[in-house]
Amino acid sequence: MNYNEWAEEYIKDAENLKKVIDKYYKLIKDGKATNEENVNSIIASYRYIYYDLINTAKMLKERAKESVNAA
């Protein structure tokens, strides 16, 4: 697997995680969250992972560029 393919996998995982985050936001917005503090904590954890996935994908894309330039 090359860096670009690897980066795309990270982006795909981030997009899937974003859907989960949006579902939790919807629970709060619709007033269906039984423990809003707990749901916010879950959202914060997932957002941290989401941004980590996005940043890793960016880093991998940069490495892909560097490997092409080095060749």
C-alpha positions in Angstrom: 0.0 0.0 0.0 1.4 3.4 -0.9 1.1 6.6 1.2 -1.8 8.0 -0.9 -3.9 4.8 -0.5 -3.1 4.8 3.1 -4.2 8.4 3.5 -7.4 7.7 1.7 -8.2 4.9 4.2 -7.7 7.3 7.0 -10.0 9.8 5.4 -12.6 7.2 4.9 -12.4 6.2 8.5 -12.7 9.8 9.5 -15.8 10.3 7.4 -17.4 7.2 9.0 -16.5 8.5 12.4 -18.0 11.9 11.5 -21.4 10.2 10.9 -21.3 8.7 14.4 -20.4 12.1 15.9 -23.3 13.7 14.0 -25.7 11.0 15.4 -24.6 11.9 19.0 -25.1 15.6 18.2 -28.6 14.8 17.0 -29.4 13.0 20.2 -28.6 16.2 22.1 -30.4 18.5 19.6 -33.5 16.4 19.7 -33.5 16.2 23.5 -33.2 12.4 23.5 -29.9 12.2 25.4 -30.6 10.9 28.8 -27.3 12.1 30.1 -26.1 15.0 28.1 -22.8 15.4 29.9 -21.9 11.8 29.1 -22.9 12.3 25.4 -20.8 15.4 25.2 -17.9 13.4 26.7 -18.3 10.8 24.0 -18.5 13.4 21.3 -15.3 15.0 22.6 -13.5 11.7 22.5 -14.6 10.9 19.0 -13.7 14.4 17.8 -10.2 13.9 19.1 -9.9 10.6 17.1 -11.5 12.3 14.1 -9.0 15.1 14.0 -6.1 12.6 14.6 -7.3 10.6 11.6 -7.5 13.8 9.4 -4.0 15.0 10.5 -2.5 11.6 9.9 -4.0 11.5 6.4 -2.5 14.9 5.7 0.9 13.7 7.0 0.7 10.6 4.8 -0.1 12.7 1.7 2.9 14.9 2.5 5.1 11.8 2.7 3.7 10.6 -0.6 4.8 14.0 -2.2 8.2 13.7 -0.6 8.7 10.2 -1.8 7.8 11.2 -5.4 10.2 14.2 -5.2 13.0 12.1 -3.8 12.7 9.5 -6.5 
